[in-house]
Amino acid sequence: MKDRETIASELQTIAEDLNDLSMRLLSDAIEAGQTTRPPEEKNVSQARRAVEKAIHHLTSL
């Protein structure tokens, strides 16, 4: 069974991956000439924030 620190570390990696994906989606949208934030990027950012919240909960125990 994994401990809280290990899980928090894995979640941090996931949060970073989600951030990278979000930035790529924004870059792609800009290159495509879009002037609004893509809905998919909003969802990815929301998922990242949820993961960061889970990290906070695990590390504040």
PDB file of N, CA, C and O in Angstrom:
ATOM      1  N   MET A   1       0.838  -1.176   0.000  1.00  0.00           N
ATOM      2  CA  MET A   1       0.000   0.000   0.000  1.00  0.00           C
ATOM      3  C   MET A   1       0.890   1.249   0.000  1.00  0.00           C
ATOM      4  O   MET A   1       1.876   1.323   0.733  1.00  0.00           O
ATOM      5  N   LYS A   2       0.525   2.219  -0.828  1.00  0.00           N
ATOM      6  CA  LYS A   2       1.305   3.448  -0.936  1.00  0.00           C
ATOM      7  C   LYS A   2       0.982   4.387   0.224  1.00  0.00           C
ATOM      8  O   LYS A   2      -0.137   4.403   0.737  1.00  0.00           O
ATOM      9  N   ASP A   3       1.978   5.162   0.622  1.00  0.00           N
ATOM     10  CA  ASP A   3       1.736   6.145   1.667  1.00  0.00           C
ATOM     11  C   ASP A   3       1.277   7.469   1.052  1.00  0.00           C
ATOM     12  O   ASP A   3       1.319   7.651  -0.165  1.00  0.00           O
ATOM     13  N   ARG A   4       0.840   8.387   1.914  1.00  0.00           N
ATOM     14  CA  ARG A   4       0.304   9.671   1.448  1.00  0.00           C
ATOM     15  C   ARG A   4       1.317  10.469   0.640  1.00  0.00           C
ATOM     16  O   ARG A   4       0.964  11.088  -0.364  1.00  0.00           O
ATOM     17  N   GLU A   5       2.577  10.457   1.073  1.00  0.00           N
ATOM     18  CA  GLU A   5       3.602  11.231   0.364  1.00  0.00           C
ATOM     19  C   GLU A   5       3.802  10.714  -1.054  1.00  0.00           C
ATOM     20  O   GLU A   5       3.972  11.500  -1.986  1.00  0.00           O
ATOM     21  N   THR A   6       3.784   9.404  -1.218  1.00  0.00           N
ATOM     22  CA  THR A   6       3.950   8.812  -2.548  1.00  0.00           C
ATOM     23  C   THR A   6       2.783   9.178  -3.448  1.00  0.00           C
ATOM     24  O   THR A   6       2.969   9.543  -4.609  1.00  0.00           O
ATOM     25  N   ILE A   7       1.591   9.077  -2.908  1.00  0.00           N
ATOM     26  CA  ILE A   7       0.404   9.423  -3.694  1.00  0.00           C
ATOM     27  C   ILE A   7       0.418  10.909  -4.043  1.00  0.00           C
ATOM     28  O   ILE A   7       0.112  11.278  -5.177  1.00  0.00           O
ATOM     29  N   ALA A   8       0.769  11.761  -3.087  1.00  0.00           N
ATOM     30  CA  ALA A   8       0.839  13.201  -3.347  1.00  0.00           C
ATOM     31  C   ALA A   8       1.869  13.502  -4.434  1.00  0.00           C
ATOM     32  O   ALA A   8       1.645  14.363  -5.284  1.00  0.00           O
ATOM     33  N   SER A   9       2.985  12.800  -4.405  1.00  0.00           N
ATOM     34  CA  SER A   9       4.014  12.991  -5.429  1.00  0.00           C
ATOM     35  C   SER A   9       3.504  12.582  -6.808  1.00  0.00           C
ATOM     36  O   SER A   9       3.746  13.273  -7.798  1.00  0.00           O
ATOM     37  N   GLU A  10       2.806  11.471  -6.865  1.00  0.00           N
ATOM     38  CA  GLU A  10       2.243  11.027  -8.143  1.00  0.00           C
ATOM     39  C   GLU A  10       1.189  12.007  -8.643  1.00  0.00           C
ATOM     40  O   GLU A  10       1.107  12.284  -9.839  1.00  0.00           O
ATOM     41  N   LEU A  11       0.385  12.527  -7.722  1.00  0.00           N
ATOM     42  CA  LEU A  11      -0.612  13.514  -8.107  1.00  0.00           C
ATOM     43  C   LEU A  11       0.046  14.803  -8.597  1.00  0.00           C
ATOM     44  O   LEU A  11      -0.475  15.453  -9.503  1.00  0.00           O
ATOM     45  N   GLN A  12       1.175  15.177  -8.014  1.00  0.00           N
ATOM     46  CA  GLN A  12       1.897  16.367  -8.465  1.00  0.00           C
ATOM     47  C   GLN A  12       2.359  16.191  -9.910  1.00  0.00           C
ATOM     48  O   GLN A  12       2.288  17.125 -10.709  1.00  0.00           O
ATOM     49  N   THR A  13       2.827  14.999 -10.238  1.00  0.00           N
ATOM     50  CA  THR A  13       3.229  14.707 -11.614  1.00  0.00           C
ATOM     51  C   THR A  13       2.032  14.826 -12.552  1.00  0.00           C
ATOM     52  O   THR A  13       2.152  15.368 -13.651  1.00  0.00           O
ATOM     53  N   ILE A  14       0.887  14.324 -12.122  1.00  0.00           N
ATOM     54  CA  ILE A  14      -0.331  14.424 -12.932  1.00  0.00           C
ATOM     55  C   ILE A  14      -0.732  15.887 -13.110  1.00  0.00           C
ATOM     56  O   ILE A  14      -1.105  16.299 -14.208  1.00  0.00           O
ATOM     57  N   ALA A  15      -0.658  16.672 -12.038  1.00  0.00           N
ATOM     58  CA  ALA A  15      -0.991  18.095 -12.134  1.00  0.00           C
ATOM     59  C   ALA A  15      -0.077  18.805 -13.129  1.00  0.00           C
ATOM     60  O   ALA A  15      -0.533  19.650 -13.898  1.00  0.00           O
ATOM     61  N   GLU A  16       1.202  18.466 -13.117  1.00  0.00           N
ATOM     62  CA  GLU A  16       2.141  19.067 -14.062  1.00  0.00           C
ATOM     63  C   GLU A  16       1.820  18.650 -15.492  1.00  0.00           C
ATOM     64  O   GLU A  16       1.902  19.463 -16.413  1.00  0.00           O
ATOM     65  N   ASP A  17       1.455  17.385 -15.676  1.00  0.00           N
ATOM     66  CA  ASP A  17       1.074  16.910 -17.015  1.00  0.00           C
ATOM     67  C   ASP A  17      -0.181  17.626 -17.510  1.00  0.00           C
ATOM     68  O   ASP A  17      -0.273  17.997 -18.680  1.00  0.00           O
ATOM     69  N   LEU A  18      -1.140  17.815 -16.613  1.00  0.00           N
ATOM     70  CA  LEU A  18      -2.356  18.539 -16.989  1.00  0.00           C
ATOM     71  C   LEU A  18      -2.044  19.984 -17.337  1.00  0.00           C
ATOM     72  O   LEU A  18      -2.637  20.537 -18.263  1.00  0.00           O
ATOM     73  N   ASN A  19      -1.129  20.599 -16.615  1.00  0.00           N
ATOM     74  CA  ASN A  19      -0.726  21.970 -16.931  1.00  0.00           C
ATOM     75  C   ASN A  19      -0.067  22.035 -18.307  1.00  0.00           C
ATOM     76  O   ASN A  19      -0.341  22.945 -19.090  1.00  0.00           O
ATOM     77  N   ASP A  20       0.796  21.076 -18.595  1.00  0.00           N
ATOM     78  CA  ASP A  20       1.435  21.030 -19.917  1.00  0.00           C
ATOM     79  C   ASP A  20       0.395  20.882 -21.022  1.00  0.00           C
ATOM     80  O   ASP A  20       0.483  21.537 -22.060  1.00  0.00           O
ATOM     81  N   LEU A  21      -0.593  20.014 -20.790  1.00  0.00           N
ATOM     82  CA  LEU A  21      -1.657  19.818 -21.773  1.00  0.00           C
ATOM     83  C   LEU A  21      -2.450  21.103 -21.963  1.00  0.00           C
ATOM     84  O   LEU A  21      -2.773  21.476 -23.091  1.00  0.00           O
ATOM     85  N   SER A  22      -2.758  21.772 -20.880  1.00  0.00           N
ATOM     86  CA  SER A  22      -3.495  23.026 -20.950  1.00  0.00           C
ATOM     87  C   SER A  22      -2.734  24.061 -21.779  1.00  0.00           C
ATOM     88  O   SER A  22      -3.317  24.731 -22.633  1.00  0.00           O
ATOM     89  N   MET A  23      -1.450  24.186 -21.527  1.00  0.00           N
ATOM     90  CA  MET A  23      -0.643  25.148 -22.284  1.00  0.00           C
ATOM     91  C   MET A  23      -0.580  24.784 -23.764  1.00  0.00           C
ATOM     92  O   MET A  23      -0.613  25.662 -24.627  1.00  0.00           O
ATOM     93  N   ARG A  24      -0.489  23.488 -24.053  1.00  0.00           N
ATOM     94  CA  ARG A  24      -0.462  23.062 -25.453  1.00  0.00           C
ATOM     95  C   ARG A  24      -1.787  23.379 -26.145  1.00  0.00           C
ATOM     96  O   ARG A  24      -1.804  23.815 -27.296  1.00  0.00           O
ATOM     97  N   LEU A  25      -2.903  23.157 -25.433  1.00  0.00           N
ATOM     98  CA  LEU A  25      -4.208  23.464 -26.012  1.00  0.00           C
ATOM     99  C   LEU A  25      -4.347  24.958 -26.285  1.00  0.00           C
ATOM    100  O   LEU A  25      -4.891  25.353 -27.316  1.00  0.00           O
ATOM    101  N   LEU A  26      -3.859  25.787 -25.368  1.00  0.00           N
ATOM    102  CA  LEU A  26      -3.906  27.233 -25.586  1.00  0.00           C
ATOM    103  C   LEU A  26      -3.024  27.645 -26.759  1.00  0.00           C
ATOM    104  O   LEU A  26      -3.423  28.462 -27.589  1.00  0.00           O
ATOM    105  N   SER A  27      -1.834  27.080 -26.819  1.00  0.00           N
ATOM    106  CA  SER A  27      -0.923  27.398 -27.934  1.00  0.00           C
ATOM    107  C   SER A  27      -1.534  27.003 -29.271  1.00  0.00           C
ATOM    108  O   SER A  27      -1.470  27.752 -30.247  1.00  0.00           O
ATOM    109  N   ASP A  28      -2.128  25.812 -29.299  1.00  0.00           N
ATOM    110  CA  ASP A  28      -2.761  25.340 -30.540  1.00  0.00           C
ATOM    111  C   ASP A  28      -3.907  26.262 -30.946  1.00  0.00           C
ATOM    112  O   ASP A  28      -4.089  26.553 -32.128  1.00  0.00           O
ATOM    113  N   ALA A  29      -4.677  26.719 -29.963  1.00  0.00           N
ATOM    114  CA  ALA A  29      -5.794  27.605 -30.254  1.00  0.00           C
ATOM    115  C   ALA A  29      -5.297  28.939 -30.807  1.00  0.00           C
ATOM    116  O   ALA A  29      -5.876  29.481 -31.748  1.00  0.00           O
ATOM    117  N   ILE A  30      -4.236  29.456 -30.227  1.00  0.00           N
ATOM    118  CA  ILE A  30      -3.668  30.716 -30.715  1.00  0.00           C
ATOM    119  C   ILE A  30      -3.156  30.555 -32.136  1.00  0.00           C
ATOM    120  O   ILE A  30      -3.394  31.405 -32.994  1.00  0.00           O
ATOM    121  N   GLU A  31      -2.447  29.449 -32.381  1.00  0.00           N
ATOM    122  CA  GLU A  31      -1.929  29.200 -33.734  1.00  0.00           C
ATOM    123  C   GLU A  31      -3.053  29.048 -34.745  1.00  0.00           C
ATOM    124  O   GLU A  31      -2.889  29.396 -35.915  1.00  0.00           O
ATOM    125  N   ALA A  32      -4.199  28.530 -34.302  1.00  0.00           N
ATOM    126  CA  ALA A  32      -5.346  28.346 -35.198  1.00  0.00           C
ATOM    127  C   ALA A  32      -6.152  29.633 -35.363  1.00  0.00           C
ATOM    128  O   ALA A  32      -7.138  29.664 -36.098  1.00  0.00           O
ATOM    129  N   GLY A  33      -5.726  30.693 -34.675  1.00  0.00           N
ATOM    130  CA  GLY A  33      -6.401  31.973 -34.819  1.00  0.00           C
ATOM    131  C   GLY A  33      -7.605  32.164 -33.912  1.00  0.00           C
ATOM    132  O   GLY A  33      -8.360  33.122 -34.076  1.00  0.00           O
ATOM    133  N   GLN A  34      -7.788  31.270 -32.966  1.00  0.00           N
ATOM    134  CA  GLN A  34      -8.912  31.424 -32.039  1.00  0.00           C
ATOM    135  C   GLN A  34      -8.640  32.583 -31.096  1.00  0.00           C
ATOM    136  O   GLN A  34      -7.498  32.839 -30.712  1.00  0.00           O
ATOM    137  N   THR A  35      -9.693  33.269 -30.737  1.00  0.00           N
ATOM    138  CA  THR A  35      -9.550  34.417 -29.837  1.00  0.00           C
ATOM    139  C   THR A  35     -10.206  34.166 -28.482  1.00  0.00           C
ATOM    140  O   THR A  35     -10.190  35.037 -27.613  1.00  0.00           O
ATOM    141  N   THR A  36     -10.772  32.998 -28.305  1.00  0.00           N
ATOM    142  CA  THR A  36     -11.375  32.647 -27.019  1.00  0.00           C
ATOM    143  C   THR A  36     -10.718  31.382 -26.478  1.00  0.00           C
ATOM    144  O   THR A  36     -10.117  30.595 -27.210  1.00  0.00           O
ATOM    145  N   ARG A  37     -10.856  31.229 -25.199  1.00  0.00           N
ATOM    146  CA  ARG A  37     -10.287  30.068 -24.516  1.00  0.00           C
ATOM    147  C   ARG A  37     -11.071  28.807 -24.917  1.00  0.00           C
ATOM    148  O   ARG A  37     -12.297  28.781 -24.803  1.00  0.00           O
ATOM    149  N   PRO A  38     -10.372  27.770 -25.383  1.00  0.00           N
ATOM    150  CA  PRO A  38     -11.065  26.551 -25.805  1.00  0.00           C
ATOM    151  C   PRO A  38     -11.757  25.864 -24.623  1.00  0.00           C
ATOM    152  O   PRO A  38     -11.198  25.806 -23.528  1.00  0.00           O
ATOM    153  N   PRO A  39     -12.969  25.345 -24.838  1.00  0.00           N
ATOM    154  CA  PRO A  39     -13.682  24.648 -23.765  1.00  0.00           C
ATOM    155  C   PRO A  39     -12.892  23.461 -23.203  1.00  0.00           C
ATOM    156  O   PRO A  39     -12.931  23.204 -22.000  1.00  0.00           O
ATOM    157  N   GLU A  40     -12.182  22.745 -24.064  1.00  0.00           N
ATOM    158  CA  GLU A  40     -11.392  21.606 -23.597  1.00  0.00           C
ATOM    159  C   GLU A  40     -10.314  22.065 -22.606  1.00  0.00           C
ATOM    160  O   GLU A  40     -10.042  21.383 -21.618  1.00  0.00           O
ATOM    161  N   GLU A  41      -9.709  23.213 -22.875  1.00  0.00           N
ATOM    162  CA  GLU A  41      -8.679  23.723 -21.973  1.00  0.00           C
ATOM    163  C   GLU A  41      -9.279  24.087 -20.622  1.00  0.00           C
ATOM    164  O   GLU A  41      -8.648  23.887 -19.585  1.00  0.00           O
ATOM    165  N   LYS A  42     -10.489  24.616 -20.632  1.00  0.00           N
ATOM    166  CA  LYS A  42     -11.165  24.932 -19.373  1.00  0.00           C
ATOM    167  C   LYS A  42     -11.352  23.674 -18.537  1.00  0.00           C
ATOM    168  O   LYS A  42     -11.135  23.687 -17.325  1.00  0.00           O
ATOM    169  N   ASN A  43     -11.755  22.592 -19.185  1.00  0.00           N
ATOM    170  CA  ASN A  43     -11.958  21.325 -18.476  1.00  0.00           C
ATOM    171  C   ASN A  43     -10.652  20.776 -17.928  1.00  0.00           C
ATOM    172  O   ASN A  43     -10.608  20.274 -16.805  1.00  0.00           O
ATOM    173  N   VAL A  44      -9.592  20.868 -18.711  1.00  0.00           N
ATOM    174  CA  VAL A  44      -8.285  20.380 -18.263  1.00  0.00           C
ATOM    175  C   VAL A  44      -7.803  21.205 -17.071  1.00  0.00           C
ATOM    176  O   VAL A  44      -7.264  20.653 -16.111  1.00  0.00           O
ATOM    177  N   SER A  45      -7.993  22.512 -17.127  1.00  0.00           N
ATOM    178  CA  SER A  45      -7.590  23.371 -16.009  1.00  0.00           C
ATOM    179  C   SER A  45      -8.396  23.054 -14.753  1.00  0.00           C
ATOM    180  O   SER A  45      -7.857  23.063 -13.647  1.00  0.00           O
ATOM    181  N   GLN A  46      -9.669  22.776 -14.923  1.00  0.00           N
ATOM    182  CA  GLN A  46     -10.503  22.409 -13.782  1.00  0.00           C
ATOM    183  C   GLN A  46     -10.021  21.093 -13.170  1.00  0.00           C
ATOM    184  O   GLN A  46      -9.985  20.951 -11.948  1.00  0.00           O
ATOM    185  N   ALA A  47      -9.656  20.140 -14.010  1.00  0.00           N
ATOM    186  CA  ALA A  47      -9.129  18.864 -13.515  1.00  0.00           C
ATOM    187  C   ALA A  47      -7.815  19.084 -12.763  1.00  0.00           C
ATOM    188  O   ALA A  47      -7.588  18.473 -11.719  1.00  0.00           O
ATOM    189  N   ARG A  48      -6.950  19.953 -13.290  1.00  0.00           N
ATOM    190  CA  ARG A  48      -5.683  20.255 -12.622  1.00  0.00           C
ATOM    191  C   ARG A  48      -5.919  20.850 -11.246  1.00  0.00           C
ATOM    192  O   ARG A  48      -5.264  20.470 -10.275  1.00  0.00           O
ATOM    193  N   ARG A  49      -6.856  21.783 -11.164  1.00  0.00           N
ATOM    194  CA  ARG A  49      -7.159  22.392  -9.868  1.00  0.00           C
ATOM    195  C   ARG A  49      -7.698  21.359  -8.880  1.00  0.00           C
ATOM    196  O   ARG A  49      -7.386  21.421  -7.691  1.00  0.00           O
ATOM    197  N   ALA A  50      -8.490  20.426  -9.354  1.00  0.00           N
ATOM    198  CA  ALA A  50      -9.015  19.369  -8.484  1.00  0.00           C
ATOM    199  C   ALA A  50      -7.886  18.487  -7.968  1.00  0.00           C
ATOM    200  O   ALA A  50      -7.874  18.098  -6.800  1.00  0.00           O
ATOM    201  N   VAL A  51      -6.943  18.175  -8.841  1.00  0.00           N
ATOM    202  CA  VAL A  51      -5.795  17.362  -8.430  1.00  0.00           C
ATOM    203  C   VAL A  51      -4.961  18.134  -7.406  1.00  0.00           C
ATOM    204  O   VAL A  51      -4.515  17.562  -6.411  1.00  0.00           O
ATOM    205  N   GLU A  52      -4.752  19.422  -7.645  1.00  0.00           N
ATOM    206  CA  GLU A  52      -3.990  20.236  -6.694  1.00  0.00           C
ATOM    207  C   GLU A  52      -4.697  20.314  -5.337  1.00  0.00           C
ATOM    208  O   GLU A  52      -4.047  20.336  -4.292  1.00  0.00           O
ATOM    209  N   LYS A  53      -6.009  20.354  -5.363  1.00  0.00           N
ATOM    210  CA  LYS A  53      -6.769  20.356  -4.112  1.00  0.00           C
ATOM    211  C   LYS A  53      -6.579  19.029  -3.381  1.00  0.00           C
ATOM    212  O   LYS A  53      -6.429  19.010  -2.160  1.00  0.00           O
ATOM    213  N   ALA A  54      -6.584  17.928  -4.117  1.00  0.00           N
ATOM    214  CA  ALA A  54      -6.353  16.618  -3.501  1.00  0.00           C
ATOM    215  C   ALA A  54      -4.960  16.549  -2.885  1.00  0.00           C
ATOM    216  O   ALA A  54      -4.786  15.986  -1.805  1.00  0.00           O
ATOM    217  N   ILE A  55      -3.979  17.112  -3.560  1.00  0.00           N
ATOM    218  CA  ILE A  55      -2.614  17.152  -3.021  1.00  0.00           C
ATOM    219  C   ILE A  55      -2.607  17.910  -1.698  1.00  0.00           C
ATOM    220  O   ILE A  55      -2.017  17.469  -0.712  1.00  0.00           O
ATOM    221  N   HIS A  56      -3.267  19.045  -1.699  1.00  0.00           N
ATOM    222  CA  HIS A  56      -3.328  19.854  -0.467  1.00  0.00           C
ATOM    223  C   HIS A  56      -3.952  19.054   0.680  1.00  0.00           C
ATOM    224  O   HIS A  56      -3.447  19.069   1.802  1.00  0.00           O
ATOM    225  N   HIS A  57      -5.038  18.364   0.391  1.00  0.00           N
ATOM    226  CA  HIS A  57      -5.706  17.576   1.424  1.00  0.00           C
ATOM    227  C   HIS A  57      -4.797  16.475   1.952  1.00  0.00           C
ATOM    228  O   HIS A  57      -4.759  16.226   3.157  1.00  0.00           O
ATOM    229  N   LEU A  58      -4.074  15.824   1.072  1.00  0.00           N
ATOM    230  CA  LEU A  58      -3.181  14.736   1.497  1.00  0.00           C
ATOM    231  C   LEU A  58      -2.008  15.243   2.304  1.00  0.00           C
ATOM    232  O   LEU A  58      -1.589  14.599   3.266  1.00  0.00           O
ATOM    233  N   THR A  59      -1.476  16.385   1.926  1.00  0.00           N
ATOM    234  CA  THR A  59      -0.273  16.873   2.604  1.00  0.00           C
ATOM    235  C   THR A  59      -0.586  17.651   3.878  1.00  0.00           C
ATOM    236  O   THR A  59       0.314  17.925   4.673  1.00  0.00           O
ATOM    237  N   SER A  60      -1.842  18.004   4.077  1.00  0.00           N
ATOM    238  CA  SER A  60      -2.180  18.752   5.286  1.00  0.00           C
ATOM    239  C   SER A  60      -2.703  17.860   6.405  1.00  0.00           C
ATOM    240  O   SER A  60      -3.120  18.348   7.456  1.00  0.00           O
ATOM    241  N   LEU A  61      -2.679  16.568   6.177  1.00  0.00           N
ATOM    242  CA  LEU A  61      -3.150  15.630   7.215  1.00  0.00           C
ATOM    243  C   LEU A  61      -2.136  15.490   8.333  1.00  0.00           C
ATOM    244  O   LEU A  61      -2.365  14.745   9.286  1.00  0.00           O
TER     245      LEU A  61
END
